[in-house]
Amino acid sequence: MTMREAAIVAFLLTVAQIFMSFLTLFNWAQVSANPGSFLFDLLKFAGGTFFAIFIALSGIARYLAK
């Protein structure tokens, strides 16, 4: 698995995690009342999830390539 493939898979899994884990915590009233906080929390969650998955996938790929 190349770094590009790991990034693509990490992106897809991050989008899935946003819909399955993150958005279930919010309702429309919370989002409309404070959109800045929602956006900050969304970016924080997406960034952390993406990099965690990307590092794990690239590490596993390098380990299995040996």
LOPARO-968160 format. One record per residue: x, y, z of N, C-alpha, C in turn. Coordinates in pm, whole numbers, plus 50000, padded with zeros to 5 digits. Layout:
BEGIN
XYZXYZXYZ
...
This chain:
BEGIN
500854988350000500005000050000500905012350000
500675021149905501435033449899500845043749994
501555054750012501065065350099499785071550041
499705072449910498515077849846497305068849871
497495055849857496395046549883495975047050029
496955048150119496635049150262495855061950291
496205072850225495485085450245494055084550193
493865077950080492515076550024491635068050116
492185056950162491425048250253491145055350384
492125062750436491925070250560490845080850543
490815087450428489775097350402488395091050400
488265079850330486965073050324486505068250461
487415062750538487045058150672486725069850765
487385081150746487085093050825485685098150796
485315098550669483955102850633482925093550695
483195080550691482275071050753482185073250904
483305075850969483305078251113482545091051148
482645101151063481905113551089480405110751091
479915103050995478485100150991478055090451101
478895080851135478495070751234478715075351377
479755082851404480105086151542479865100751578
480295109751492480275123951529478905130251515
478255128551402476985135351378475845130151464
475985118451520474925113251607474875120751740
475935128151773475975135551899475285149151890
474965153651769474415167051750473025166251689
472215176351720470935178051650470925191951587
469925194651505469905207051429469845219251520
469185218351633469095229751724470465233551779
471285223651812472625226451862473505232551754
473385227351633474215232351523473825246651487
472535249451478472095262851440472325272951551
472355268651676472585277751787474045282251794
474965273451758476375276851766477145269851653
477055274951532477705268251419479225268551426
479795278751487481255279451499481805268251585
481155265651695481575254751783481425241251714
480315239551641480115227151567481205225051463
481525235451388482555234451285483925231451346
484245237951457485515235351525485585220851573
484525216051635484495202151681484575192351564
483915195651453483955187051335485365186251278
486035197551264487405197551212488365190451306
488165192351435489015185651534488825170451527
487595165951518487315151651509487835145851378
487555152651267487975147551136489495147151125
490165157451172491625157651165492265146651249
491795145251370492345134851456492075120851404
490875118751355490515105651301491315102451176
491435112251085492175109950961493625106350990
494295114151073495705111551098495935098751176
495035095251266495185082651338495055070751243
494055071151156493875060251060495025059950960
495455071550912496545072250815497845066750872
498175070550993499405065551056499325050551079
498165045751122498005031251143498135023651012
497485028350907497545021350778498945021650718
499605033050724500945033750667501925025450749
501755024950880502605016450962502405001750935
501164997550922500874983550891501414980050753
501254989050656501744986450521503264985050519
503954993450592505424992450597505854979750670
505124976050774505464963950847505274951550760
504184951150685503914939550600504784939250475
505344950650437506204951150318507584945150344
507944943850470509284938450503509354923650478
